Amino acid sequence: MPQSDYFVHESSYVDEPCSIGAGTKIWHFSHVMSNCQIGERCNIGQNVVISPDVVIGNNVKLQNNVSVYTGCILEDDVFCGPSLRDETEWQETLQHGCNVLAGAGVDQIVEAARNAHRAGPWAAAYGDGASGPEILKVLLNHG
């Protein structure tokens, strides 16, 4: 695809081979490493690093200073901000090993769910909490 279909700021690097969709913009000091697939109409902010073999869907927004690591798949219409937010990443979940990073394997996710079951419960920050127990049942019954 000719670069005229997308924009890369002169201070950024895009390693080859990569596939970048039409209308995508890659801003200052960013680095897209080899074998990445980036969809159409994406906005890659300043100082973003996209590691090799990442797949990014259409209409994805990566804020400044975001890193996306090898093996990650971001589906269409995803927004990634640059840091943890207190109201979405509870310290208790991190301390008890119930919160794992994106890209974790099924076994790591199941172990995190078991840790949450042993360490919790915590008051639900959003909603009535009805979906959490159902998700936990599915995860604990896996494998």
C-alpha positions in Angstrom: 0.0 0.0 0.0 1.4 3.4 -0.9 2.2 5.6 2.1 0.0 8.3 0.6 -3.0 6.3 2.1 -1.8 6.9 5.6 0.4 9.4 7.5 3.7 8.8 9.4 5.3 11.8 11.0 9.0 12.3 9.9 10.2 11.6 13.5 8.6 8.1 13.6 9.8 4.8 12.4 7.8 2.0 10.7 9.9 -1.2 10.2 9.2 -3.5 7.3 7.2 -5.5 6.6 4.1 -3.9 8.1 0.5 -3.4 6.9 -1.1 0.0 7.6 -4.6 0.8 6.7 -5.9 3.9 4.9 -6.5 7.0 6.9 -4.2 5.9 9.8 -2.0 8.6 11.4 1.2 7.8 13.3 2.4 10.8 15.2 5.8 12.1 16.6 8.5 9.8 17.9 6.5 6.5 17.5 8.0 3.2 16.5 6.0 0.5 14.7 8.1 -2.7 14.6 8.0 -5.4 11.9 5.1 -7.7 11.0 2.5 -5.5 12.5 -1.0 -5.1 11.0 -2.7 -1.8 11.7 -6.2 -1.2 10.5 -7.8 1.8 8.8 -8.5 5.2 10.4 -6.3 4.5 13.5 -4.6 7.3 15.5 -1.2 6.4 16.9 -0.2 9.1 19.4 3.2 10.5 20.2 5.9 8.2 21.6 3.9 5.0 21.0 5.8 1.7 20.7 4.1 -1.2 18.8 6.2 -4.3 19.2 6.6 -6.9 16.4 3.6 -9.2 15.4 0.9 -6.9 16.9 -2.6 -6.8 15.2 -4.6 -3.6 15.6 -8.1 -3.3 14.2 -9.9 -0.4 12.6 -10.6 3.0 14.3 -8.2 2.2 17.2 -6.8 5.2 19.3 -3.5 4.7 21.1 -2.9 7.7 23.3 0.6 9.2 23.8 3.2 7.0 25.5 1.3 3.7 25.1 3.2 0.5 24.5 1.6 -2.5 22.8 3.5 -5.7 23.2 4.2 -8.7 20.9 1.2 -11.0 20.6 -1.4 -8.4 21.5 -4.5 -8.1 19.3 -6.6 -5.0 19.6 -10.0 -5.3 18.0 -11.9 -2.5 16.2 -12.8 0.7 18.0 -10.4 0.2 21.0 -9.1 3.1 23.0 -5.8 2.7 25.0 -4.9 5.4 27.4 -1.3 5.9 28.8 -1.7 4.9 32.4 -3.7 3.1 35.1 -6.7 4.9 36.5 -7.4 4.5 40.2 -11.1 3.9 39.7 -10.5 1.0 37.2 -7.4 -0.7 38.5 -8.0 -1.4 42.2 -4.8 -1.7 44.3 -6.4 -4.7 46.0 -6.6 -6.7 42.8 -2.9 -6.0 42.1 -1.8 -6.9 45.6 -3.6 -10.2 45.6 -2.5 -11.3 42.1 -6.1 -11.0 40.7 -5.2 -8.5 38.0 -3.0 -9.7 35.1 -1.7 -7.7 32.2 -3.2 -7.9 28.7 -1.7 -10.7 26.7 -1.8 -13.2 29.6 -2.5 -16.8 28.7 -5.6 -18.7 29.7 -3.9 -20.4 32.7 -2.7 -17.0 34.0 -6.2 -15.6 33.8 -7.7 -18.6 35.5 -5.2 -18.3 38.3 -6.0 -14.6 38.7 -9.7 -15.5 38.9 -8.9 -18.1 41.6 -6.9 -15.5 43.5 -9.8 -13.0 43.3 -12.2 -15.7 44.7 -9.8 -16.4 47.6 -9.0 -12.7 48.4 -12.3 -11.0 47.7 -15.0 -9.9 47.9 -14.7 -6.2 47.2 -17.5 -3.7 46.7 -18.5 -3.4 43.1 -17.4 0.0 41.7 -19.8 -0.2 38.7 -23.1 -1.9 38.2 -24.7 -4.4 40.5 -21.9 -6.9 40.3 -24.1 -9.6 38.9 -21.9 -10.4 35.9 -18.7 -10.9 38.0 -19.8 -14.2 39.7 -21.0 -15.6 36.4 -17.6 -14.8 34.7 -15.8 -16.3 37.8 -17.8 -19.5 37.5 -16.8 -19.9 33.8 -13.2 -19.2 34.6 -13.0 -21.5 37.6 -14.6 -24.4 35.6 -12.1 -24.0 32.8 -9.6 -26.9 32.5 
